[in-house]
Structure formats: C-alpha cells, structure tokens
C-alpha cells in the first residue's frame, strides 16, 4: 500500500537503500555502512515495519528518498536536476506493485528532488534551492490544489532534511547554523521548535512519539528526549562522508494516518 500524508505517523512500510562499490573506493567503508543499514532494518522490523531493500547493479541508493515523492496515495517521479539518477527508480519499481508514478514533466524549468518537500499533512514546505526550482513548486500546487504549499529558502541548503526535521504534528528540529527564525514560513509560527547548533546526523520519526537518531547527535537526542520523545540511537558509520543519513537513505511507502 502507498499511503503517506506526513513525516511522523506510524511507519508501516519503508524502503532502505544500500551502498555499493560505486559509492566509495574503500571496501571497508562499504562493508561497515551496509552492516549498519542491516542493523537499521532489524530495528525497524522489530517494531513491526515492513522493510524493502533498494538494490541494483552499479546503482547507488544511498539517497533513495530523493528519488520518489509519495503524496498520499500518489507517487511522483520528480524531474531531478541530475538526470543520471533515473536508474535509482529501476530499483524501486519491483517494490511498488501496481502503483505507477506520475512523471513530472521534463524541461520547462522544472527541477525537483523529493527531499525538497516536507509533508505536514494538508500543508507542505517546499524548499527552493539548486535542486528545486520555483516552477516545480508551482507544478505541485497545480497537481495538488487541496494542499497548502509554502515556499522557503535557506542559504546554502539543497534539501529540507539538511536544515530541519519534522518529529510530530507540532514539533520540528532546526539547525540554527543554517536557518534563521525570520526565514521560516508563517505556517510554522505555532509549532514547537527545537533549535540545535549542528544537526550533523538525521532523524527518522517512526511513530508520533518515537524517533531514530544518529548516535553522533548527542545534544540533539537530549533535547528531543526533554520534549517527551522516545529516542532510538543508531550508528550509521561514514554517513557524512557518503553524503547520506538515516532519513535520506530511507523512503516511506506507508504511514498509518492517526
């Protein structure tokens, strides 16, 4: 089932990527991050999540969340700026059943990675950046007229999950080194904000009150726990070097709407 309306509802089905020799010249690095990804899969399965793996020959799936945008029951194949990443979609097709992605038109100044969008239910944040054009945000607005889409821009930030992570229906973690308060869209005015000086790793909400966090983010984990969240700490070795993280390397397919 394809069913995702936000970033925090109970995760029921997910895709987890995998590293291959094309990602790094050192086999030890590949082996260690794949060990950690296998452990992540075990954590998710132990909590009742159905886990699929995105695996392909000579295809990197370390940032699989970029590749496909899930909006409710609709799949969007975004017009990625890096057209060579089309092969990542081939690793997902066998996992999607009869679901067919809607193809965002190519050209017409439309460029977008799926991680340019953060889903907050009937409201979405859309990051205009080097990977996401204003025209693509406008196309989403036309395609999903019932969604209130708020554009934002943060200097030097390419994807939303570099600078902010949504944890629950009214809580968001923000990197104070990348985001200034006056850059936030007004739709977040009433949200509880957790400002941290350096969001080094990434966060993955698996229920409205439980989050998987990178073990390196000690201060972030403490702040989240202080706000009442359960935190599962997990190591993802070499993630910064490979330009990925716990959120980027996963792709939600089904979240139970609460």
N, C-alpha and C positions, 0 to 999 in steps of 0.2 A: 504494500500500500504506500502511495505517495501522499503525505499529509503533513505539512509544516506551515504554521502560521506565525511562529515567533521563535526566539532563541532560547527559551527557558522551559517550555512544557516538558513533561515526562518523555525522555528519549526512548523510543521503542525499536528503531531500526536505523543503522548507520553504516556508512562505508568508511573504511580505514585504508589509507594509502600504504605504499611500500617503497623503500629505497632500492635502487639498482646500481650497477656499475657505472652508469652514465651520470650518477649524482656526485660521485667522488672517486678520486684515483686510489685512495687507500682502502683496501678491502676490510680492514679492521673497523673503520668508521661505518661502513655499510652494515657490517655484521652487528655492531653494537646498537645502532639506531633501530634496526629490524628486531633485535631482541626486545628492545623497549616497546616497540609497536606491538609485538606479540603479547607482551605483558599488559599493555593498554587494552587490547582485545579481551584478555581474560578478565580484567576489571569490569569492563562493560558487560560481558556475558554473565558474570557473577551477579550482576544487578538486573538481569532479565532482558538485556538489549540484544536484538538480533544483529550480528556483525557480518558484513561482507568485506572482502578484500579487493581493492582495485589493483590488479596485477597485469602487466603487459610486457611483451618482449621489447627491450630497449625504449621503454616509455617511462618517464618519471611521473609518479603520482604522489609526490611529497607535498604538493599543494593542491590536492584534489578539490578542495572547497571552492577554489577559483573557477572551476571548470563548468559547474552546473548550478543554476539558481532554482531553488524549489520555493514556489509561491503557492501555498495552499495545496491544491491537487494538480497544479500546473508545473511543468518543467520548462525552464528557459535555457536554451543554448546561446549564451551571450557572445557578442561579437568581440572576442578578445583581441587586444592590440597585438599580442604575439600569436600570429596565426599558426605557428608550428605546434601549438598545444592542442590542435584538433585531435591528435591521436589519443589524448587522455580520455576523450569521450568514448573511444572504442572499448576501453576497459570497463566503462560503466554500462554500456548497452545491455550486456547479458544479465545485469543485476536489476534492470528496470521493468522486466516483464513486458506487458503490452503498452506501457506508458511511452509516449512519443514526445520528445522535446519540441517546443515551439522555437523555431530558429529566428533569432533576432536578425533583421536584415543586415547584410554586409555593405560596407560603404556608407554613403550619406552621413559621414562624420560620426557614425555610431561606433563607439568602443566602450566595452564594459567587461570587467571581471565580476564574477558572482559576489566576491568579497568587497565590492564597492557598495553593497547594500546590507543593512542590518534590519531585521524584521521585528517590529514591536507590535504585532497584531495588526490592527487596522491602520497603523502608522508605520511608515518605513523611513529610515535615514538613507540618503543617497550621497555618497562621497564623490564630489568632482575632483579628479586627480589625473595624473598622467595615464592611468589605466581606465578611467571612467569619464566619458565626455558628457557635457550638459545635454546634448542631443539624445544620448542613450537614456538619461534620466527622464527626458520628456517622452520618449517612446514607451517607457514603463508606465508613465502616467496615463497615456492613451490606452495602453493594453489593460491596465488595472484601474479603471475610473473610480472604484469604490475605496481605493487605498489613498490615504493622505500622505504624500511623499514630500519630505523636507530635505532640501539640498544643503550640503555643508562642505566646507573646505578647510583643511588643516595643512599648514606649510610643511612640505617635505613628506607628507603621509600619502602612501599609494592606496592602501586598503584600510577599511574601517577597523579591522581587528588588530592593526598595529597600535592604534591610539585609544580604543575604547572596547570594552567587553560588557555585554548585557548579561546580568545574572538572574534577574527575576522580573516580575511585572512592573517593578518601580525602582530597580536598583541597577546602577551602571558604574563600572570601574573605568577611570580616565587617567591617562598618562599626562601628568602636569607639565612634562617637558615637551610634549607635542601638541597639546590642546590648551587653549586659553578659554576661560569662562565665557568671554563675550563672543566666542566663535560657535558656541553651542546653539542649535536651533531652539526656538521658544517651546517646542513640544516637549522638551526635557526640563522645563522650569520646575515642575512639581516632583521630579524624580529625585530619589536619594542618590547622591553622588559620592563615590569613594575615590578621592584624588590620591594617586601614588606617584612618586618621583620617577619611577622607571619600571614600566611594565615589560620586563625582559622576556618572560615566557608568555604563554597564552592560557586562556581559561575555557573550559567546556562545561556548560551547565547541562546536567543530565536529569535533574528534576527541578522544580521551582525553588528548592532549598538545598540542593547538593551540587557541588562544583568540583571538577577535576582541575587541579592547578599544577604547574611545573614546580618541581621541588626547589628550584633556584629562587623563586619569588617568595622568600621568607616573610618579608614585610607585607606583601600583598595578601598572603594567606592569613596572617594575623589580623589584618584589617577586615577581611571578609568574615572570618570567624567572629570577630567582635560585633558584626552586624547580624549575627544569628544564622549564618550559613554553615552547613557541613562541608568540610573540605577534604578531598582525597588528594594526597600528594603523590605525584608520579614523575619519575625521571625520564626525560627524553634527551639522551646524550647527543651532542653535536647539532641540536636543532638550530641554534643561531647561525652556525657555520653553513648549514644547508638551507637557510632562509625558510624555515618552517616552524611549526609549533603544534600544540595539542588541538587547537581549533582549526588551523589551516589544513592539517593532514587528515581531517575527518569531514564527512559530508552527511548531514542529517537527511534521512529519507522519510521518517515518520516520527512525529511527536504527538502524544495524546493531548488533545485540547482540554484544558481544565476551565 
